[in-house]
Amino acid sequence: MIRPILFLAFLVLYIPAFAAHYTGKQGQIIVVKIPASGPITNIEGAFRNRKVYFFLNEKSEFVGLLGIDLKDKPGTYPINIDISYNINSGLEAQRLTYKVAVERENFHVEYFTVPMEKVTLTPKATQRANGERQQVRDTLNDESSEKLWNRDFVIPVKGRQSGVFGSYRVINGQPRSPHNGEDIAAPVGTEVLATNNGQVRMTVDHFFSGKGIYLDHGLGLYSMYFHLSEILVKEGEFVRAGQVIGRVGKTGRVTGPHLHWAVRLNGAYVNPFALTELGF
């Protein structure tokens, strides 16, 4: 199981930015902590053109969650952290730069040979699926700067893990998109819980994902729940961690009842179970 990674960066006001190096695998979360030293008015980071939000915790530390996408290519990349200070009623700025080495995760691969009519969509279905993908992109790209979640994330349903994050299938010699979430098999009607506090940004009934819920937890963190038989919340509604938001089903393009649970952090798809193991 992928675990988040804790990295503490000690900041002293107005010292030169120093370089640090860290290594993480595709799908992991890196926790960056910066002690609140001096009159900091704003702090934000950027990694691979993705914004990294920071928040102040109860220990007077600024904390940022850096997600390594399951498709990020192995290599070394910088994370730049820009800090603004209010000094004598004037604003001053400092940039810290850290190096993050992304390593390849050994994701599971399955090979299948099936009749083409089983995997090729009709023009009508293709048009529908493309429109739905754009709808999802537009929603997920609208990131809230308000933190709604608390430190304890919950697994949304009890069941058997039937689909592994990052795995992908090669069908008739053609690789398909990697699995961007975790599948948890459970009987139809099993309660599905919100993994944390958040706002319902979108409910859907899509071609591939079936009935689904998109929860915005703030600071670029979204969780998704697909293939539901019932949706028990409405768009715009605020929910609490552990609240029942839907029921397991087999809607959409599936072979049996299960929950597809996915998490997107600052534009990166990460292993959902990493959230349940965050160590602050």
BELDAJO-V657142 format. One line per field, one symbol per residue. ss: DSSP state (H for helix, E for strand, L for the rest). Layout:
BEGIN
ss=???
END
This chain:
BEGIN
ss=LLLLEEEEELLLLLLLLLLLEEEEELLLEEEEEEELLLLEEEEEEEELLEEEEEEELLLLEEEEEEELLLLLLLEEEEEEEEEEEEELLEEEEEEEEEEEEEELLLLLEEEELLLHHHLLLLHHHHHHHHHHHHHHHHHHLLLLLLLLLLLLLLLLLLLEEEELLLLEEEELLEELLLLLEEEEELLLLLEEELLLLEEEEEEEEELLLEEEEEEEEELLEEEEEEEEEEELLLLLLEELLLLEEEEEELLLLLLLLEEEEEEEELLEEELHHHHHHLLL
END
